[in-house]
Amino acid sequence: MIRVLQVVNDMHRAGLETMLMNYYRNIDRDQIQFDFLTHRPYKSDYDDEIISLGGKVYYAPRLYPQNYPAYFKWMKQFFAEHPEYHIVHSHIDSMSYLPLRAAKKAGIPHRIAHSHNTSIDKDFKYPLKQLFRFELPHVANHYLACGQDAGKFMYGNRHFIVIPNAVEADKFYFNERVRKMKRSALGLVDDQFVVGHVGRLSYQKNHKFILQIFNALSKKDSKAVLLLVGTGEKEEEIRSQIKEVGLENKVMMLGNRGDVSELYQAMDVFILPSLFEGIPVVGVESQFAGLPVLFSDKVPTEVKFSSKCQFLSLDATPTEWANKILKSKSTKRTGNYEDLKDSPYDIKNSHDILENYYLNFDGVAND
C-alpha cells in the first residue's frame, strides 16, 4: 500500500480540505492511503473521519517566521521516524516551499506542489510568500493545480497537471423536500428570496462588497435574506459592517456548518464576488445544486459547467450586481442533472485521475 502525506494548514471544512476528502473517500484505499500533516495545534472538523478511513493526522508547528528553525528541526525528526512516506503532497500554495524543502533534505523522492489559487493573500507574510513562490521549483519535483490559471500563476511555464476540484455531486442535487425542511429550520417563509454565499470570512472572498450588493438588493426586495456560511479572521469586521448598514435582521451568519449541501437547497441564488480564486469548490457545489450562480470576473471561467452560471466584473456597481441577481428570480430549479452527469467536477468521473497519478510513480524522481 502507498501512504501519501497530504500537507495542509488544517482539516476544517473549507474548499481544498473538502476536495481532498472527496478524493479520499472515493479512491481505492486498499492501494492508497492518505495521512495528513497539519500546521495547527488543534483537532479539525475532518480529523475523526480521516481516522475512521484508516488515515493518520499529525500536528506540526505553526508556520510563523520565528518558528522556522524549530519547524525544520521538527520535520527532520518527523521524516526520520516515518520512512514510509515516499510521496509528500503539499496544498499550502507558496508556503509549500517549507515542508517540501524539509522533504527534499530528508530524501523523499516525490515532492508534489499543488496550486489552489491565482494570487496571494496580502497578509504580514506576503513578501515571504512571494519569495517562496519563486523558490518552490528548487524543492518540488511534481506540479499540480486545480485549474490552468492557478497552475500558470504558481509555476509559470513549467509543466503541471490539473486535478479537478471534484465533489460528490449527488449530495448536492436539488431536492424540494430538503429545501422546505431547511428553509423552515432557518425560519424562512416560502416567498422570501434567499441570496447565499459559502466561504471563509477573509479578504479574498470580498465580503465587504457582498454586503454592499445585498444592501442595494434589499432596497429593491425588502424581504430578501442573505445567508453567509463560514468563519474566518474578518468575522468581527463583517459583523460591524452589517450593523453599520442596518442589515442585522436580513443577514444570517451561520458559521462553519456540516450541512452545507442542504443549505444550498434553501438558497435561490449563489454569489461569489471573490478578488481571486483557483477553482472554487463552492462554485462547483452550487452548480450541482441547480442554483443560478454569479461569479466575479476574477474567478476562472473553467469553473463553469452549468448554463445557470454567469460572471460579472468587480468594476460593476453593487446596484448592477443586485439587478443581475434579481433577474435570476424566475429561474426554475429541477432535479434533472442529465446534462451534468459527465462533468469532470463529479468525483465519480475524476477520482481515478489522482489515484492513477500516485500509482504511476515508479520510485525514481528527478531533482
N, C-alpha and C positions, 0 to 999 in steps of 0.2 A: 504493500500500500504506500502511496505517495502522501506525505504530510506537507501541506503548503502553509507557510506562516504568513498570514494576512496582517499587514501593519496599518493601523488606523489611529485616529485620536481617541475615540471610544466607540462603543456599540449601542448608543442610544438610537431611537427611531429618527432617522434622517435619510437623505437621499442615497448617498453612496452606501451607507450601512444597510439600508433596506435592499438595495440592489444586490449587495453581497449575500444577504440572507436568502434572497430569491434563488441565486445560483446554488448556494449551499444546500438548500432544501431539495433541489432538483438534480444535482449531479449524482453520479454513481459513487456513493460513499464507501462501497466495498473496494473501490480502486483509489479514490482520492478523499482525503480528509482535510478539512480546514481547521487551523488553530489561529488564534488572534492575539497579536501583541498590541496592547492599547497604551495610551500615554496619559491616562487619568487615574488617580489613586482611589477609584471607587467602582462599584458594580454598576453596569449599564443595563438598559432595557432588554437587550437580546442575550445577555450572558447565560441565563438559565436555559434558554432554548439551545444555544451553542453547545452547552454541556450535555443536554439531552440527546443531541445529534452525534455525540462522540467527540466533540472538539474540546480544546483547552483554551483558557483565557489567561494571559499573562499581563502584569501591570508594570510597565517601565516608568522611569522618572519623567516628569514633565519636560517638555522641550523649550524651557526658558534658556536664554543665552548663558546665564550664570550657572546653569546646570550642566553645560556641555561636557566638561571634564568628567563629572560623576556619571553622566549618561553613557559616555563611551566606555568607561570602566565597567558599568553595569552590563552593557551589551557584550563586551568581551567575555565576561564571565557567563552570560546567558548562552552564547553560542558554544562556549567550551562545554557547558553542561548539557547542551541539546544538539548533538551531532546528527540527529535525524533530519534536520532541515537542510535540504539541497535547493529549495525554492523559497525565496523571500519576495513577497508581492506587496509593494507599498502604495498606499492610496492617499497619501497626505500631500499630494502635489509637489511643489518645490521643496517642501520640508522633508520629502522622501530622501533627499541627499544625506541626511544624518543617519537614519537606520541603514540605508544601503551602503554608506561608507563603512559603517561598522561590519556589515555583512561581507563586504569585499575584503576587509582586513582579516576576517575570520575564514576566508577561503570558500565562502558559499558560491557555488558555480552559477546559479541562476538568480539574478537580481533584477526584479521587474519594477519599473516605474509606471504608474498608471495616472494619467492626467484626467481630472474630473472637472476642469474649469477653463475659462478663456481669459481670466485675469487674476489678479491677486488682491486680497483684502488689504486695504491701506491701514494696517494697524502698526503698533510700535516695532514689529518685526519685518516691516515691508522691505527695508534695504537689504536685510539678510536673506529674505525670500527671493529677491531679485538675483542676488549673488548665487544662491543655491540653485536657482533655475539654470543658470549658465554652467554651473559645476556638475549638475546631475549626470551628464553623459560620461563623466570620469568615474562614476561609481556604479551606474546602472548598465546592464548589457542587454536588456529587453525593454521594449517600449509599447505600452498600451494606452488607449484613450477611449473615452465614452463617445467621441464623435470627431469628425475631421477638424473642426475649428479648435477644439481642445488639444488635439494632437499637434497641430501646427503651432499653436501658442507655446506649448511646453517644449517641443522638440525641434522646431524649425523644419529643416529639410531632411531630417533623419527619418528612416523608415519606421512606421509604427502600425499597429494592428488595432482596429476598432472592435471593442467588445460592447454590444448593445446594452443599454441600461434597461434590461428586460424585467418585466413584472409578472406576477401570477394573475394574468388578465381576467380569468373568470371570477376572481374575487371582487372585481370592480364593476362587472356588468350591471346595468340598470335593473332595479327591482322595485316595483311600485309599492309592494308591501313593506319593504325595508324603508323606503322613502317616508311613508306615512308614519311608521313607528318612530323613526329617528326625529322627524320634524315635531312629532308630538312630545317626545322626550326633551327636546330643546325649547318647547313652549312656542313653537311657530304655528301660525294658522295657515290654512290652505292657500290663501291668495297672497301671502307675503312673498315678495321677490327676494331671493337669498343669493348674495354675492359671496363667493368663497375664495379663500387663499390658504394654502398649506405651505409653511416654510419657516426656517429658522429666523428668529427675530434679530436680524443682522443688517448691516449696511448693504450687503449685496442684494437683499430681497426688496429694498426700496419701499419700506412700509410708510414712510412719510408721504410718498406720492400715492400709495394705495388709499390713505386716509383722505387726501385731497380729492382723489377721484370719487370716493364714496360720499364725501361731503357734497360734491356737485350733484351726484346721482340722487342723494336723499332729498334734495330740493325739488327734484322732478317726481320722485316717488317717495312720499313721506313714510310709507310703511316698510320700505326696504330694510334689510338687515345684512350686516357684514359679519361673516364668520372668519376669525383668524385662528388658525391651528398652528401651534409651535411655541417654542420657548427660545430664549437667547439673551444676549447681552444688551439688546436695545429695549427690553421689556418696559422698564420704568419710563424711558423716554417716549415710547409709544403710548403708554397709559396717560402720560401728561398731555400728549397731543390730542388724544381722544377727548379728554376733559376740556382742553382749551377750545376745541371747536364745537363742544356741546353735543357729542355723539355717544355719551355714556349709555343711553338706553337703546342704541341702534347697533352697537358693535359688541359682539360676543367673543371674548378672548378665551379660547378653550384649552390652552396649554398643550402639553405633549400628550397625544392620545393613541390608544391602541385600536380605536375603531374608525380609523381614517377612511377605510373602504366604505363604511356606512355613512360617514359624514358627506362624502361626495354625493350620495343619493339624495341628501337633504338640500343640496345646493341647486341653484338654477343656472349659474354661470361661474366659471373659474377664471381668475385673473392672476397673471404673473408678470408684473412690470419690472422685472429684475434689471439691475445695472450690468450684470454679466452672468453667464451660465455656461455649463458644459452642455449636457443633455439632461434637463431636469426630470427626475423620476416622477415628481408630482405632475409634470406636464404630460407624461405618458399615462399615468394612472387616471387622470381626469378625462383624457380622451377615451380610454376604455370604459369609463363610467358614462359615456354618451353625453357629456356636458359640452356646451359651447365654451370654447377656451380662447382667451385673449392674452397673447404674449406681447412683451415689448420687442422692439426690433433688435435688442441685444441678445435675444435667445436664438440660438442657431435654428435655421429653418428645417434642419434634419429631423427635428423632433416631431414634425407634422406628419400624421398619417390618417387623420380624420378630416372630413370635409367641413366639420364644425369649428376647426381651428383657424384663427386669424392672428395677424401681427399688426401692431400699431407703434408708431415712433414715440420715443420718450420726449421728443420735441413737441408732440401734440399736447394741447391743454387738458387739464383734468375734465373740463366740460366735454371736450371731444371724446375722451375715453368714456365718460359717462354715457354719452349719446350712443356710442358704439355698443356698449354693454346692454343698454336698454333695448336696442334693436334685436337682441337675442331672445327677448321675452316670448316670442311666438314660436321658438324652436321646440319641436316635439321630440321628446326622448322616448326611445323604444328599447326593447331587449333584443333587437336583431343585429347581430355582430358578424354576419356572413362576410362583409367586406373587410373585416379586420382580422380574420382568422389566420392569415398568412403573415401577419406583421412580425418583423424581427424583434419587436419590443414585447412579444409574448414569450415568456420563459420556456414554454413547451417547444417553441421553434428554435430557441437560441442557447439552451443550457449546454448543449454539446460543443458549442464553439469554444468556451473556456475549458471544458473538460478535455477536449482533444488537444488544446493548446498545451496544457500541462503534460498530458500523456506523450506528446511528441518530443519532449525534451529527452535527449539521449545521454545525459550525464556529462556532456562536454560543452563548454560555453567559451566564447571569445571575451577577452578583457577589453 
